[in-house]
Amino acid sequence: MTIDPSAKIHSTAIIEDGGVVGANCNIGPYCVIGSDVTLGKGVEIKSNAVVAGWTDIGDETVIFPFASVFLSNHKV
């Protein structure tokens, strides 16, 4: 896990080992950031969002509350 010192991460958020959090990111309450996720500079993940799988989120992106961004390995 790599977290830039300027990032703000709520105490209830989970960053899995291997996740990368860039400069000036803001991760809200109850968010989950997976082990294969890279967040660019200034990314904001609002409350209760999940980002998982092999995922890169570009600079200055906002992920809104309760959003799920991941790869599903099963048929729906």
CNS distance restraints for C-alpha pairs under 8 A (distance, minus, plus):
assign (resid   1 and name CA) (resid  15 and name CA) 7.51 0.50 0.50
assign (resid   1 and name CA) (resid  16 and name CA) 6.86 0.50 0.50
assign (resid   1 and name CA) (resid  17 and name CA) 4.59 0.50 0.50
assign (resid   1 and name CA) (resid  18 and name CA) 4.18 0.50 0.50
assign (resid   1 and name CA) (resid  19 and name CA) 4.83 0.50 0.50
assign (resid   1 and name CA) (resid  20 and name CA) 5.83 0.50 0.50
assign (resid   1 and name CA) (resid  35 and name CA) 7.62 0.50 0.50
assign (resid   2 and name CA) (resid  18 and name CA) 7.05 0.50 0.50
assign (resid   2 and name CA) (resid  19 and name CA) 6.36 0.50 0.50
assign (resid   2 and name CA) (resid  20 and name CA) 4.72 0.50 0.50
assign (resid   2 and name CA) (resid  21 and name CA) 6.17 0.50 0.50
assign (resid   3 and name CA) (resid   7 and name CA) 6.93 0.50 0.50
assign (resid   3 and name CA) (resid  20 and name CA) 5.92 0.50 0.50
assign (resid   3 and name CA) (resid  21 and name CA) 4.69 0.50 0.50
assign (resid   3 and name CA) (resid  22 and name CA) 6.46 0.50 0.50
assign (resid   4 and name CA) (resid  21 and name CA) 6.08 0.50 0.50
assign (resid   4 and name CA) (resid  22 and name CA) 5.40 0.50 0.50
assign (resid   4 and name CA) (resid  23 and name CA) 5.20 0.50 0.50
assign (resid   4 and name CA) (resid  24 and name CA) 7.62 0.50 0.50
assign (resid   5 and name CA) (resid  23 and name CA) 7.23 0.50 0.50
assign (resid   6 and name CA) (resid  23 and name CA) 5.52 0.50 0.50
assign (resid   6 and name CA) (resid  24 and name CA) 5.07 0.50 0.50
assign (resid   6 and name CA) (resid  25 and name CA) 7.41 0.50 0.50
assign (resid   7 and name CA) (resid  21 and name CA) 7.18 0.50 0.50
assign (resid   7 and name CA) (resid  22 and name CA) 6.91 0.50 0.50
assign (resid   7 and name CA) (resid  23 and name CA) 5.64 0.50 0.50
assign (resid   7 and name CA) (resid  24 and name CA) 4.59 0.50 0.50
assign (resid   7 and name CA) (resid  25 and name CA) 4.62 0.50 0.50
assign (resid   7 and name CA) (resid  26 and name CA) 5.95 0.50 0.50
assign (resid   7 and name CA) (resid  27 and name CA) 7.96 0.50 0.50
assign (resid   8 and name CA) (resid  24 and name CA) 7.06 0.50 0.50
assign (resid   8 and name CA) (resid  25 and name CA) 6.13 0.50 0.50
assign (resid   8 and name CA) (resid  26 and name CA) 4.77 0.50 0.50
assign (resid   8 and name CA) (resid  27 and name CA) 6.21 0.50 0.50
assign (resid   9 and name CA) (resid  13 and name CA) 6.63 0.50 0.50
assign (resid   9 and name CA) (resid  25 and name CA) 7.93 0.50 0.50
assign (resid   9 and name CA) (resid  26 and name CA) 5.96 0.50 0.50
assign (resid   9 and name CA) (resid  27 and name CA) 4.74 0.50 0.50
assign (resid   9 and name CA) (resid  28 and name CA) 6.43 0.50 0.50
assign (resid  10 and name CA) (resid  27 and name CA) 6.12 0.50 0.50
assign (resid  10 and name CA) (resid  28 and name CA) 5.31 0.50 0.50
assign (resid  10 and name CA) (resid  29 and name CA) 5.26 0.50 0.50
assign (resid  10 and name CA) (resid  30 and name CA) 7.80 0.50 0.50
assign (resid  11 and name CA) (resid  29 and name CA) 7.09 0.50 0.50
assign (resid  12 and name CA) (resid  29 and name CA) 5.35 0.50 0.50
assign (resid  12 and name CA) (resid  30 and name CA) 5.11 0.50 0.50
assign (resid  12 and name CA) (resid  31 and name CA) 7.45 0.50 0.50
assign (resid  13 and name CA) (resid  27 and name CA) 7.05 0.50 0.50
assign (resid  13 and name CA) (resid  28 and name CA) 6.67 0.50 0.50
assign (resid  13 and name CA) (resid  29 and name CA) 5.40 0.50 0.50
assign (resid  13 and name CA) (resid  30 and name CA) 4.65 0.50 0.50
assign (resid  13 and name CA) (resid  31 and name CA) 4.70 0.50 0.50
assign (resid  13 and name CA) (resid  32 and name CA) 5.94 0.50 0.50
assign (resid  14 and name CA) (resid  30 and name CA) 7.18 0.50 0.50
assign (resid  14 and name CA) (resid  31 and name CA) 6.20 0.50 0.50
assign (resid  14 and name CA) (resid  32 and name CA) 4.78 0.50 0.50
assign (resid  14 and name CA) (resid  33 and name CA) 6.17 0.50 0.50
assign (resid  15 and name CA) (resid  19 and name CA) 6.26 0.50 0.50
assign (resid  15 and name CA) (resid  32 and name CA) 6.06 0.50 0.50
assign (resid  15 and name CA) (resid  33 and name CA) 4.80 0.50 0.50
assign (resid  15 and name CA) (resid  34 and name CA) 6.36 0.50 0.50
assign (resid  15 and name CA) (resid  35 and name CA) 7.41 0.50 0.50
assign (resid  16 and name CA) (resid  32 and name CA) 7.74 0.50 0.50
assign (resid  16 and name CA) (resid  33 and name CA) 6.16 0.50 0.50
assign (resid  16 and name CA) (resid  34 and name CA) 5.18 0.50 0.50
assign (resid  16 and name CA) (resid  35 and name CA) 4.83 0.50 0.50
assign (resid  17 and name CA) (resid  34 and name CA) 7.76 0.50 0.50
assign (resid  17 and name CA) (resid  35 and name CA) 5.30 0.50 0.50
assign (resid  18 and name CA) (resid  34 and name CA) 7.71 0.50 0.50
assign (resid  18 and name CA) (resid  35 and name CA) 4.39 0.50 0.50
assign (resid  18 and name CA) (resid  36 and name CA) 6.09 0.50 0.50
assign (resid  18 and name CA) (resid  37 and name CA) 7.66 0.50 0.50
assign (resid  19 and name CA) (resid  33 and name CA) 6.66 0.50 0.50
assign (resid  19 and name CA) (resid  34 and name CA) 5.91 0.50 0.50
assign (resid  19 and name CA) (resid  35 and name CA) 4.40 0.50 0.50
assign (resid  19 and name CA) (resid  36 and name CA) 5.63 0.50 0.50
assign (resid  19 and name CA) (resid  37 and name CA) 5.08 0.50 0.50
assign (resid  19 and name CA) (resid  38 and name CA) 6.06 0.50 0.50
assign (resid  20 and name CA) (resid  37 and name CA) 6.23 0.50 0.50
assign (resid  20 and name CA) (resid  38 and name CA) 4.59 0.50 0.50
assign (resid  20 and name CA) (resid  39 and name CA) 6.03 0.50 0.50
assign (resid  21 and name CA) (resid  25 and name CA) 6.76 0.50 0.50
assign (resid  21 and name CA) (resid  38 and name CA) 6.19 0.50 0.50
assign (resid  21 and name CA) (resid  39 and name CA) 4.96 0.50 0.50
assign (resid  21 and name CA) (resid  40 and name CA) 6.92 0.50 0.50
assign (resid  22 and name CA) (resid  38 and name CA) 7.64 0.50 0.50
assign (resid  22 and name CA) (resid  39 and name CA) 5.53 0.50 0.50
assign (resid  22 and name CA) (resid  40 and name CA) 4.99 0.50 0.50
assign (resid  22 and name CA) (resid  41 and name CA) 4.85 0.50 0.50
assign (resid  22 and name CA) (resid  42 and name CA) 7.11 0.50 0.50
assign (resid  22 and name CA) (resid  43 and name CA) 7.68 0.50 0.50
assign (resid  23 and name CA) (resid  40 and name CA) 7.30 0.50 0.50
assign (resid  23 and name CA) (resid  41 and name CA) 4.82 0.50 0.50
assign (resid  23 and name CA) (resid  42 and name CA) 6.16 0.50 0.50
assign (resid  24 and name CA) (resid  41 and name CA) 6.02 0.50 0.50
assign (resid  24 and name CA) (resid  42 and name CA) 4.70 0.50 0.50
assign (resid  24 and name CA) (resid  43 and name CA) 7.30 0.50 0.50
assign (resid  25 and name CA) (resid  39 and name CA) 7.70 0.50 0.50
assign (resid  25 and name CA) (resid  40 and name CA) 7.76 0.50 0.50
assign (resid  25 and name CA) (resid  41 and name CA) 6.20 0.50 0.50
assign (resid  25 and name CA) (resid  42 and name CA) 4.48 0.50 0.50
assign (resid  25 and name CA) (resid  43 and name CA) 4.71 0.50 0.50
assign (resid  25 and name CA) (resid  44 and name CA) 5.69 0.50 0.50
assign (resid  26 and name CA) (resid  42 and name CA) 7.20 0.50 0.50
assign (resid  26 and name CA) (resid  43 and name CA) 6.38 0.50 0.50
assign (resid  26 and name CA) (resid  44 and name CA) 4.71 0.50 0.50
assign (resid  26 and name CA) (resid  45 and name CA) 6.25 0.50 0.50
assign (resid  26 and name CA) (resid  46 and name CA) 7.93 0.50 0.50
assign (resid  27 and name CA) (resid  31 and name CA) 6.83 0.50 0.50
assign (resid  27 and name CA) (resid  44 and name CA) 5.93 0.50 0.50
assign (resid  27 and name CA) (resid  45 and name CA) 4.81 0.50 0.50
assign (resid  27 and name CA) (resid  46 and name CA) 6.30 0.50 0.50
assign (resid  27 and name CA) (resid  47 and name CA) 7.61 0.50 0.50
assign (resid  28 and name CA) (resid  44 and name CA) 7.87 0.50 0.50
assign (resid  28 and name CA) (resid  45 and name CA) 5.95 0.50 0.50
assign (resid  28 and name CA) (resid  46 and name CA) 4.87 0.50 0.50
assign (resid  28 and name CA) (resid  47 and name CA) 4.66 0.50 0.50
assign (resid  28 and name CA) (resid  48 and name CA) 7.41 0.50 0.50
assign (resid  29 and name CA) (resid  46 and name CA) 7.36 0.50 0.50
assign (resid  29 and name CA) (resid  47 and name CA) 4.81 0.50 0.50
assign (resid  29 and name CA) (resid  48 and name CA) 6.31 0.50 0.50
assign (resid  30 and name CA) (resid  47 and name CA) 5.91 0.50 0.50
assign (resid  30 and name CA) (resid  48 and name CA) 4.76 0.50 0.50
assign (resid  30 and name CA) (resid  49 and name CA) 7.35 0.50 0.50
assign (resid  31 and name CA) (resid  45 and name CA) 7.33 0.50 0.50
assign (resid  31 and name CA) (resid  46 and name CA) 7.40 0.50 0.50
assign (resid  31 and name CA) (resid  47 and name CA) 5.81 0.50 0.50
assign (resid  31 and name CA) (resid  48 and name CA) 4.63 0.50 0.50
assign (resid  31 and name CA) (resid  49 and name CA) 4.87 0.50 0.50
assign (resid  31 and name CA) (resid  50 and name CA) 5.72 0.50 0.50
assign (resid  32 and name CA) (resid  48 and name CA) 7.53 0.50 0.50
assign (resid  32 and name CA) (resid  49 and name CA) 6.53 0.50 0.50
assign (resid  32 and name CA) (resid  50 and name CA) 4.77 0.50 0.50
assign (resid  32 and name CA) (resid  51 and name CA) 6.31 0.50 0.50
assign (resid  32 and name CA) (resid  52 and name CA) 7.74 0.50 0.50
assign (resid  33 and name CA) (resid  37 and name CA) 6.59 0.50 0.50
assign (resid  33 and name CA) (resid  50 and name CA) 6.13 0.50 0.50
assign (resid  33 and name CA) (resid  51 and name CA) 5.09 0.50 0.50
assign (resid  33 and name CA) (resid  52 and name CA) 6.00 0.50 0.50
assign (resid  34 and name CA) (resid  50 and name CA) 7.91 0.50 0.50
assign (resid  34 and name CA) (resid  51 and name CA) 6.09 0.50 0.50
assign (resid  34 and name CA) (resid  52 and name CA) 4.35 0.50 0.50
assign (resid  34 and name CA) (resid  53 and name CA) 6.54 0.50 0.50
assign (resid  35 and name CA) (resid  52 and name CA) 7.16 0.50 0.50
assign (resid  35 and name CA) (resid  53 and name CA) 7.56 0.50 0.50
assign (resid  36 and name CA) (resid  52 and name CA) 6.77 0.50 0.50
assign (resid  36 and name CA) (resid  53 and name CA) 5.72 0.50 0.50
assign (resid  36 and name CA) (resid  54 and name CA) 4.97 0.50 0.50
assign (resid  36 and name CA) (resid  55 and name CA) 6.47 0.50 0.50
assign (resid  37 and name CA) (resid  51 and name CA) 7.04 0.50 0.50
assign (resid  37 and name CA) (resid  52 and name CA) 6.10 0.50 0.50
assign (resid  37 and name CA) (resid  53 and name CA) 6.62 0.50 0.50
assign (resid  37 and name CA) (resid  54 and name CA) 5.93 0.50 0.50
assign (resid  37 and name CA) (resid  55 and name CA) 4.84 0.50 0.50
assign (resid  37 and name CA) (resid  56 and name CA) 5.81 0.50 0.50
assign (resid  37 and name CA) (resid  57 and name CA) 7.77 0.50 0.50
assign (resid  38 and name CA) (resid  55 and name CA) 6.42 0.50 0.50
assign (resid  38 and name CA) (resid  56 and name CA) 4.77 0.50 0.50
assign (resid  38 and name CA) (resid  57 and name CA) 6.23 0.50 0.50
assign (resid  39 and name CA) (resid  43 and name CA) 6.37 0.50 0.50
assign (resid  39 and name CA) (resid  56 and name CA) 6.07 0.50 0.50
assign (resid  39 and name CA) (resid  57 and name CA) 4.93 0.50 0.50
assign (resid  39 and name CA) (resid  58 and name CA) 6.60 0.50 0.50
assign (resid  39 and name CA) (resid  59 and name CA) 7.42 0.50 0.50
assign (resid  40 and name CA) (resid  56 and name CA) 7.55 0.50 0.50
assign (resid  40 and name CA) (resid  57 and name CA) 5.91 0.50 0.50
assign (resid  40 and name CA) (resid  58 and name CA) 5.00 0.50 0.50
assign (resid  40 and name CA) (resid  59 and name CA) 4.44 0.50 0.50
assign (resid  40 and name CA) (resid  60 and name CA) 7.25 0.50 0.50
assign (resid  41 and name CA) (resid  58 and name CA) 7.46 0.50 0.50
assign (resid  41 and name CA) (resid  59 and name CA) 4.66 0.50 0.50
assign (resid  41 and name CA) (resid  60 and name CA) 6.18 0.50 0.50
assign (resid  42 and name CA) (resid  59 and name CA) 5.82 0.50 0.50
assign (resid  42 and name CA) (resid  60 and name CA) 4.64 0.50 0.50
assign (resid  42 and name CA) (resid  61 and name CA) 7.25 0.50 0.50
assign (resid  43 and name CA) (resid  57 and name CA) 7.55 0.50 0.50
assign (resid  43 and name CA) (resid  58 and name CA) 7.40 0.50 0.50
assign (resid  43 and name CA) (resid  59 and name CA) 5.87 0.50 0.50
assign (resid  43 and name CA) (resid  60 and name CA) 4.70 0.50 0.50
assign (resid  43 and name CA) (resid  61 and name CA) 4.92 0.50 0.50
assign (resid  43 and name CA) (resid  62 and name CA) 5.94 0.50 0.50
assign (resid  44 and name CA) (resid  60 and name CA) 7.19 0.50 0.50
assign (resid  44 and name CA) (resid  61 and name CA) 6.36 0.50 0.50
assign (resid  44 and name CA) (resid  62 and name CA) 4.77 0.50 0.50
assign (resid  44 and name CA) (resid  63 and name CA) 6.27 0.50 0.50
assign (resid  45 and name CA) (resid  49 and name CA) 6.64 0.50 0.50
assign (resid  45 and name CA) (resid  62 and name CA) 5.98 0.50 0.50
assign (resid  45 and name CA) (resid  63 and name CA) 4.83 0.50 0.50
assign (resid  45 and name CA) (resid  64 and name CA) 6.46 0.50 0.50
assign (resid  45 and name CA) (resid  65 and name CA) 7.62 0.50 0.50
assign (resid  46 and name CA) (resid  62 and name CA) 7.57 0.50 0.50
assign (resid  46 and name CA) (resid  63 and name CA) 6.06 0.50 0.50
assign (resid  46 and name CA) (resid  64 and name CA) 5.15 0.50 0.50
assign (resid  46 and name CA) (resid  65 and name CA) 4.94 0.50 0.50
assign (resid  46 and name CA) (resid  66 and name CA) 7.90 0.50 0.50
assign (resid  47 and name CA) (resid  64 and name CA) 7.41 0.50 0.50
assign (resid  47 and name CA) (resid  65 and name CA) 4.88 0.50 0.50
assign (resid  47 and name CA) (resid  66 and name CA) 6.67 0.50 0.50
assign (resid  48 and name CA) (resid  65 and name CA) 5.64 0.50 0.50
assign (resid  48 and name CA) (resid  66 and name CA) 4.85 0.50 0.50
assign (resid  48 and name CA) (resid  67 and name CA) 7.44 0.50 0.50
assign (resid  49 and name CA) (resid  63 and name CA) 7.25 0.50 0.50
assign (resid  49 and name CA) (resid  64 and name CA) 6.98 0.50 0.50
assign (resid  49 and name CA) (resid  65 and name CA) 5.46 0.50 0.50
assign (resid  49 and name CA) (resid  66 and name CA) 4.51 0.50 0.50
assign (resid  49 and name CA) (resid  67 and name CA) 4.79 0.50 0.50
assign (resid  49 and name CA) (resid  68 and name CA) 5.82 0.50 0.50
assign (resid  50 and name CA) (resid  66 and name CA) 7.35 0.50 0.50
assign (resid  50 and name CA) (resid  67 and name CA) 6.35 0.50 0.50
assign (resid  50 and name CA) (resid  68 and name CA) 4.75 0.50 0.50
assign (resid  50 and name CA) (resid  69 and name CA) 6.17 0.50 0.50
assign (resid  50 and name CA) (resid  70 and name CA) 7.80 0.50 0.50
assign (resid  51 and name CA) (resid  55 and name CA) 7.49 0.50 0.50
assign (resid  51 and name CA) (resid  68 and name CA) 5.98 0.50 0.50
assign (resid  51 and name CA) (resid  69 and name CA) 4.75 0.50 0.50
assign (resid  51 and name CA) (resid  70 and name CA) 5.86 0.50 0.50
assign (resid  52 and name CA) (resid  69 and name CA) 6.29 0.50 0.50
assign (resid  52 and name CA) (resid  70 and name CA) 4.74 0.50 0.50
assign (resid  52 and name CA) (resid  71 and name CA) 7.30 0.50 0.50
assign (resid  53 and name CA) (resid  70 and name CA) 5.10 0.50 0.50
assign (resid  53 and name CA) (resid  71 and name CA) 5.52 0.50 0.50
assign (resid  54 and name CA) (resid  70 and name CA) 7.65 0.50 0.50
assign (resid  54 and name CA) (resid  71 and name CA) 7.56 0.50 0.50
assign (resid  55 and name CA) (resid  70 and name CA) 7.21 0.50 0.50
assign (resid  57 and name CA) (resid  61 and name CA) 6.86 0.50 0.50
assign (resid  63 and name CA) (resid  67 and name CA) 6.72 0.50 0.50
